[in-house]
Amino acid sequence: MTTLINRASSTPSAAALRHPEKQARSDTPVLRKPEWIRVKAPQSEGYRETLGLVKKNGLHTVCEEAACPNIGECWAQKHATMMIMGDTCTRACNFCNVKTGRPSSLDPDEPRRVAIAVSAMGLEHVVITSVDRDDLADGGAAHFAATVLAIREAAPAATVEILTPDFLRKPGAAEVVIAARPDVFNHNLETVPRLYLSIRPGSRYYHSLRLLELVKEHDPDQFTKSGLMVGLGETRDELLQVMDDMRSAGVDFLTIGQYLQPTRKHAAVDRYVTPEEFSDLETHARAKGFLMVAASPMTRSSYHAGDDFRRMRAARNASRGPTFGA
């Protein structure tokens, strides 16, 4: 794994600042990672250039904050997932490495700075995500919309993918974001319903599913996307049922990746799913009708997002058949 994972937990004081709500917990066991999980620490010139652009514009990335294992590969290719609305989340999910606590006020200039960075990096496809902001009346929906619109103005050729919170108990918030018309609306279900109480206690499975369905009701042409982690104790049958639920909600794109434990205070890895099992899950997902499926141990929501978006768009165009002019 990259050394970024250890940055948050190398000392008790650092961990206490990052995840104060977890410090009273007993340490969970850590399974030895198999060969197919290991990656090299980031060292390339491209990685350093991306880091420089992010820091110059005062931005946060989920790549850093969530300690993504693919950061070296993605940043070397100038692919970064921007994380808006600060670096502090109001929830305390048991799988996530993003810092938790009381966030600062929104920066009204952030959408413009994100757009400048997207333009400077020459991105063809950009992914924008955020922390959960339950402290805001709209959960940050207007800020999301402003960021999408700013990118449209600064980099009109870029396609925009958003990875949003669930906007739980924020009536009308989702509609504000949908109306900004991102090319892809992503919201991760993360795990199977049975595990929500222990893994994602601040969220509700059917609310998240309904959010994805709502996107299609308001804008049928907007692509929807969702992701799952495996290795938390879920069963194969439960995963197949979630796939069916997603397809009933009209989800176009499914990602499945291995859960990796950020610190000993987070949920333990139940097991490491083999590459062969991922291939089997991908086969079943494609048979259920998803336009695009990405399933592998290292898959994350925005991993290869641009290439996958182009494949998904081509798949939908092919499924609709040729069009004829008047």
C-alpha positions in Angstrom: 0.0 0.0 0.0 1.0 3.6 -0.3 2.5 5.4 2.7 -0.5 7.8 2.6 -2.6 5.2 4.5 -0.2 5.3 7.4 -0.2 9.1 7.4 -3.4 9.2 9.4 -2.6 6.5 11.9 1.2 6.6 12.5 0.8 8.1 16.0 -2.0 8.1 18.5 -2.2 11.9 18.4 -2.6 12.0 14.6 -5.3 9.3 14.7 -7.1 11.0 17.5 -7.4 14.3 15.5 -8.5 12.5 12.4 -11.1 10.1 13.8 -11.9 11.2 17.4 -15.1 9.1 17.5 -13.2 5.9 16.9 -10.5 6.2 19.5 -12.3 4.4 22.3 -12.7 1.3 20.1 -10.6 -1.8 20.5 -8.1 -2.4 17.7 -9.5 -4.6 14.9 -7.3 -7.4 13.4 -5.4 -6.7 10.2 -5.2 -9.5 7.6 -2.0 -9.8 5.6 -2.6 -8.5 2.1 -2.3 -10.9 -0.8 0.0 -10.2 -3.7 -2.7 -8.9 -6.0 -3.5 -6.0 -3.6 0.0 -4.5 -3.3 0.9 -1.3 -5.1 4.0 0.9 -5.3 4.3 4.3 -3.5 3.8 7.3 -5.8 7.1 8.7 -7.2 6.6 9.8 -10.8 7.1 13.3 -12.2 3.4 13.3 -13.3 2.4 12.6 -9.7 4.4 15.6 -8.4 2.9 17.9 -11.1 -0.6 16.9 -10.1 0.2 17.4 -6.5 1.6 20.8 -7.3 -1.6 21.9 -9.1 -3.8 20.7 -6.3 -1.8 22.5 -3.6 -1.4 25.7 -5.7 -5.2 26.0 -6.0 -5.9 25.2 -2.4 -7.9 22.1 -3.2 -8.6 18.8 -1.5 -8.7 15.4 -3.3 -10.4 12.3 -2.1 -7.3 10.5 -3.5 -5.3 11.9 -0.5 -8.0 12.1 2.1 -9.4 8.6 1.6 -5.8 7.2 1.1 -6.7 5.7 -2.2 -4.2 2.9 -3.2 -4.3 4.0 -6.9 -3.1 7.6 -6.3 0.3 7.0 -7.8 -1.1 5.6 -11.1 -3.9 8.1 -11.4 -1.9 11.2 -10.5 0.9 10.2 -12.9 -1.8 10.5 -15.7 -3.1 13.8 -14.2 -6.3 12.1 -13.1 -7.5 13.4 -9.7 -10.9 13.4 -8.0 -11.5 16.8 -6.5 -13.2 16.8 -3.1 -15.2 20.0 -2.4 -16.7 21.5 0.7 -13.6 21.0 2.9 -11.8 17.9 4.2 -13.9 17.2 7.3 -17.0 14.9 7.2 -20.0 15.2 9.5 -20.4 11.4 9.5 -18.3 8.6 10.8 -18.6 5.7 8.5 -16.7 2.6 9.7 -14.9 2.1 6.4 -13.8 5.6 5.5 -10.5 7.4 6.1 -11.7 10.9 5.5 -11.3 13.1 8.6 -14.4 13.5 10.8 -15.5 16.4 13.0 -17.0 19.8 12.7 -16.3 21.3 9.2 -15.5 24.9 8.4 -17.8 27.2 6.5 -18.1 26.8 2.7 -15.7 28.7 0.6 -17.7 30.5 -2.1 -14.6 30.8 -4.3 -14.0 27.0 -4.4 -16.1 26.2 -7.5 -14.0 28.8 -9.5 -10.7 27.3 -8.2 -11.8 23.8 -9.0 -12.7 24.9 -12.5 -9.3 26.6 -13.0 -7.5 23.5 -11.9 -9.6 21.3 -14.3 -8.7 23.7 -17.2 -5.0 23.9 -16.2 -4.7 20.1 -16.1 -6.4 19.8 -19.5 -8.8 17.2 -18.2 -11.2 15.5 -20.6 -13.2 14.0 -17.8 -13.3 15.3 -14.2 -14.7 13.7 -11.1 -16.0 15.9 -8.3 -16.9 14.4 -4.9 -17.4 15.8 -1.4 -17.5 15.1 2.3 -20.9 14.7 3.9 -22.2 18.1 5.1 -25.2 17.3 7.3 -24.6 20.7 8.9 -25.8 22.6 5.8 -29.5 23.1 5.0 -29.2 21.7 1.6 -26.3 19.3 2.3 -24.1 21.3 -0.1 -26.3 20.7 -3.1 -26.0 24.3 -4.4 -22.2 24.2 -4.0 -22.1 21.0 -6.1 -24.3 22.7 -8.8 -22.1 25.8 -8.8 -19.0 23.6 -9.2 -20.5 21.8 -12.2 -21.5 25.1 -13.8 -18.1 26.6 -13.2 -16.3 23.7 -14.9 -18.7 23.9 -17.8 -17.6 27.6 -18.3 -13.9 27.1 -17.8 -13.5 23.7 -19.6 -16.5 23.3 -21.9 -15.0 20.2 -23.6 -14.7 18.3 -20.3 -17.3 15.8 -19.2 -18.2 16.1 -15.6 -18.9 13.2 -13.2 -20.1 13.8 -9.6 -19.9 11.5 -6.6 -22.4 12.9 -4.1 -23.5 12.3 -0.5 -27.0 11.0 0.0 -28.7 14.3 0.9 -30.5 12.5 3.7 -33.3 14.6 5.2 -32.5 17.5 2.8 -35.8 17.8 0.7 -35.2 19.2 -2.8 -31.4 19.1 -2.5 -30.9 16.2 -5.0 -33.0 18.0 -7.6 -30.7 21.1 -7.4 -27.7 18.9 -8.3 -29.6 16.9 -11.0 -30.6 20.2 -12.6 -27.0 21.2 -13.1 -26.8 18.3 -15.6 -23.6 16.5 -14.8 -22.7 13.8 -17.4 -22.6 11.2 -14.6 -24.4 11.2 -11.3 -22.6 8.8 -9.0 -23.7 7.8 -5.5 -22.3 4.7 -3.9 -24.4 2.2 -2.0 -21.1 0.9 -0.6 -22.4 -2.4 0.9 -25.4 -4.7 1.3 -28.4 -3.6 3.4 -27.6 -6.0 6.3 -24.3 -4.3 7.0 -25.4 -0.7 6.9 -25.8 -0.4 10.7 -22.2 -1.4 11.4 -20.5 -0.1 8.2 -22.6 3.0 7.2 -24.7 3.8 10.3 -25.5 7.4 9.3 -27.0 6.4 5.9 -30.1 4.5 4.8 -29.9 1.9 2.0 -33.3 2.5 0.5 -32.8 6.3 0.6 -29.6 5.9 -1.3 -31.3 3.7 -3.8 -34.1 6.1 -4.2 -31.6 9.0 -4.9 -30.3 7.1 -7.9 -33.8 6.4 -9.1 -34.7 10.1 -8.7 -31.9 11.1 -11.1 -33.4 8.9 -13.9 -36.9 10.3 -13.2 -35.8 13.9 -13.6 -33.3 13.3 -16.5 -33.4 9.9 -18.2 -30.3 10.7 -20.3 -28.1 11.4 -17.3 -25.9 8.4 -16.6 -26.1 7.0 -13.1 -23.4 5.1 -11.3 -22.9 3.3 -8.0 -20.2 1.3 -6.2 -19.8 -1.6 -3.8 -17.0 -2.7 -1.5 -16.5 -6.4 -0.9 -14.7 -8.2 1.8 -16.8 -6.9 4.7 -18.7 -10.1 5.4 -21.4 -9.8 2.7 -22.5 -13.0 0.8 -22.6 -13.5 -2.9 -26.4 -13.7 -2.9 -26.6 -10.4 -1.1 -24.4 -8.8 -3.8 -26.5 -10.2 -6.6 -29.6 -8.8 -4.9 -28.1 -5.3 -4.6 -27.3 -5.6 -8.4 -31.0 -6.3 -9.0 -32.0 -3.3 -6.8 -29.6 -1.0 -8.7 -31.0 -2.2 -12.1 -34.5 -1.6 -10.9 -33.4 2.0 -10.1 -32.0 2.4 -13.6 -28.3 2.4 -12.6 -26.1 2.3 -15.7 -22.6 1.7 -14.2 -21.5 -0.5 -11.4 -18.1 -0.5 -9.7 -16.9 -3.3 -7.3 -13.7 -3.2 -5.4 -12.0 -4.7 -2.4 -12.4 -3.0 1.0 -9.1 -2.0 2.5 -8.9 -1.2 6.2 -7.5 2.3 6.7 -6.6 1.9 10.4 -7.0 -0.6 13.2 -9.9 1.5 14.5 -11.9 0.9 11.3 -14.0 -2.1 10.3 -11.8 -5.2 9.8 -11.4 -6.9 6.5 -13.4 -10.1 6.6 -11.5 -11.6 3.7 -9.7 -10.7 0.5 -11.8 -11.5 -2.6 -9.9 -13.2 -5.3 -9.6 -11.8 -8.9 -11.5 -14.8 -10.1 -14.4 -14.0 -7.9 -14.4 -10.4 -9.1 -14.5 -11.7 -12.7 -17.6 -13.8 -11.8 -19.3 -10.8 -10.2 -18.6 -8.8 -13.3 -20.1 -11.5 -15.6 -23.3 -11.6 -13.5 -23.6 -7.8 -13.4 -23.2 -7.5 -17.2 -25.9 -10.2 -17.6 -28.2 -8.1 -15.5 -28.0 -5.3 -18.0 -25.5 -2.7 -16.7 -24.1 -0.7 -19.5 -20.7 -0.6 -17.8 -19.1 -2.7 -15.0 -15.7 -2.3 -13.4 -14.9 -5.1 -10.9 -11.4 -5.9 -9.6 -9.6 -5.8 -6.3 -8.2 -2.3 -6.9 -11.3 -0.8 -8.5 -12.5 2.5 -6.9 -15.4 4.8 -7.9 -13.2 7.1 -10.0 -10.5 4.7 -11.1 -10.2 5.0 -14.9 -13.4 7.0 -14.8 -12.8 8.9 -18.1 -12.1 5.8 -20.2 -15.0 4.0 -18.6 -17.3 6.9 -19.3 -16.4 6.8 -23.0 -17.1 3.0 -23.1 -20.4 3.5 -21.3 -21.5 6.2 -23.6 -20.6 4.1 -26.6 -22.5 1.1 -25.2 -25.6 3.2 -24.8 -25.3 4.6 -28.3 -24.9 1.0 -29.6 -27.9 -0.2 -27.7 -30.1 2.5 -29.1 -29.2 1.6 -32.7 -28.8 4.0 -35.6 -30.7 7.3 -35.8 -32.0 8.7 -39.0 -32.4 12.4 -39.9 -35.6 13.8 -41.3 
